[in-house]
Amino acid sequence: MRIPFLLFLLIPFVLFSQNPYPQDYFSDPLEIPIVLAGTFAELRANHFHSGMDIKTQHRQGLKVLAAADGFVSRINISPFGYGKALYITHPNGYTTVYAHLSKLAPKIEAYLKEQQYEKESYAIGLYPPIKALLVKKGEVVAYSGNTGGSGGPHLHFEIRDKNEHPLNPMLFGITTKDTKKPLISGLYAYPISEDAQINNSNSKQKIRLRKQADGNFTAGPIQAFGKIGLGVEAVDQQDLANNKNGVYTIKTQFNGNPNFEIDFKSFSFLETNDINRLIDFDIYKKDKDHIQKLFIDTNNELSLYKNTIDRGYLTIADSTSGVYKIKVSDFKGNASWITVSINGKKNPDVLTKTPKVTPYYIYEDKSLTLEEENVTVNMYKNTFYDNFFLDFKVANDTLQLLPIGYAARKNFRVAFDISKYNEADKDNLFIAELVGYKKWPSYSKTLRKDNTLYTYTKDLGYYTLVSDTVAPTIKALNFKNNQWLSSSKTLEVEIEDDMSGISDYRATINGKWVLMEYEYKTNILTYHFSDQKTVEGQNDFKLIVTDNVGNSSTFEASFHRK
């Protein structure tokens, strides 16, 4: 059979349109099999996960390989977040990111340390010239670690497009074995319109799920009326690990007609905070559960949605019946289904829940200034997604902003007037958010202008003034004063501050600044003798550590090297 010439020309175009991502361009960034601790776009606190977390067999120091030819376009070092991170830009326009590293490859590490010593800072952001640090596919560019906000040894790996939007690395052929269906653990129904009802209530309802022999679920029948929406809690697991990861797509249909779809192929960092509009934020704040709304709520501008009818909402008429289906899939196409029977019924005696009425009301499209005693709160226009009554109270230098179940799109300002305090005490004050069941004070970045302390935050809750008069503690871990350290590879010091937290530190040897890497999870500072900043014989070490209100401690010791 002969293929018409025009059809022959169209075949490559059709194939490309179906899969626009190169499959053989990028190689695995580790020499061990890909086993995932976290998947792309997984739901995290206030953000989507922007890459895949690859397990490193509980080890650090594994070789991290360049996924393709390119050049090191960025090096970012921080005690927090990505920790030690390396960015490589490739000729095809994509950039790969490697994070939580223990150290970089020798030529890259040398470039980094030269800049760190020049700027006298461990935390640093660098953008090397294009030809400064060229790398080849498969070249060792770094070593895996546990730096920054990592919860254990692993490699965080990303692929970004030319617009710096992260993409699911699985789209490029970097995958793992997965034959398991996603796990369904919760289903909720939400009344949307004022007259909406679900199971004789105008409040959201948790819907009981029944697992079937084939692993899928049924729910209901539920009684409903008016405009409603549903939400599902679901995670995925791969064959080689038990981690509860994010899913790839969720699709719904009502009476056989598609009405909602969300896929996690890509997103923009500018929209990642809107995860709090995708999920039921109230449930998340109370229980840490991620209920994903299967409708597009107001003020939700996420780009993850497609093929939605009426933004995913359902309008249920009285005396009707319908079937709603939810399909939750992972990248490999494994799917779990939920079938929900919905019977339309309007109950004239529905149980109505009214919100707590307070003197203060938030209009999401208007600004509001709240003042009481020595506290001022500035809510700016479009700070929140919703309109709601706010419970605002101040007593004994403690601010109450409730309820906590409303997400903020951007920061609002909390300010305390400290005029009533003695001059000697003012410098020790900071603003703390009271967190957890026991309301422990947690430092909120505090700024001062004259007699005003202020902070910016997105969290409703409790805030108070706290005094910190205790300086940080410093403890030598692997050496003693006047000890010979000729065979030692590192100098390690533990620093701690139980109140406002560590703000800054500065270390010198023989009066000259030296680089000490800060691991905040263990409170350890580490100097590497390979930096060759010591002299033969006696060396004098000095460390000054400062907390967030300015209390400082100084540690001094001498050691000897051959």
Buried (B, 14 or more C-beta within 10 A) or exposed (E): EEEEEEEEEEEEEEEEEEEEBEEEBBBBBBEBEBBBBBBBBBBBEBBBBBBBBBBBEEEBEBBBBBBBBBBBBBBBBBBEEBBBBBBBBBEEEBBBBBBBBBBBBEBBBEBBBEBBBEEEBBEBEBEBEEEBBBBEBBBBBBBBBBBBBBEEBBBBBBBBBEEEBBBBBBBBBBBBEBEBBBBBBBBBBBBBEEEBBBBBBBEBBBBEBEEEEEBBBBBBBBBBBBBBBBBBBBBBBBEBBEBBBBBBBBBBBBEEEBBBBBBBBBBBEEBBBBBBBBBBBBBBBEEEEBBBBBBBBEBBEBEBBEEBBBBBBBBBEEEBEBBBBBBBBBBBEBBBBBBBEBBBBBEEEBEEEEEEEEEBEBEBEEEBEBEEEBBBBBBBEBBBBBEBBBBBBBEEBBBBBBBBBBBBBEBBBBBBBBEEBEEEEBBBBBBBBBEEEEBEBBBBEBEBEEBBBBBEBBBBBBBBBBBBEBBBBBEBEBBEEEEEBEEBEBBBBEBEBEBBBBBEBBBBBEEEBBBBBBBBBEBBBBBBBEBEBBEEEEBEBBBBBBBBBEBBBEBEBEBBBE
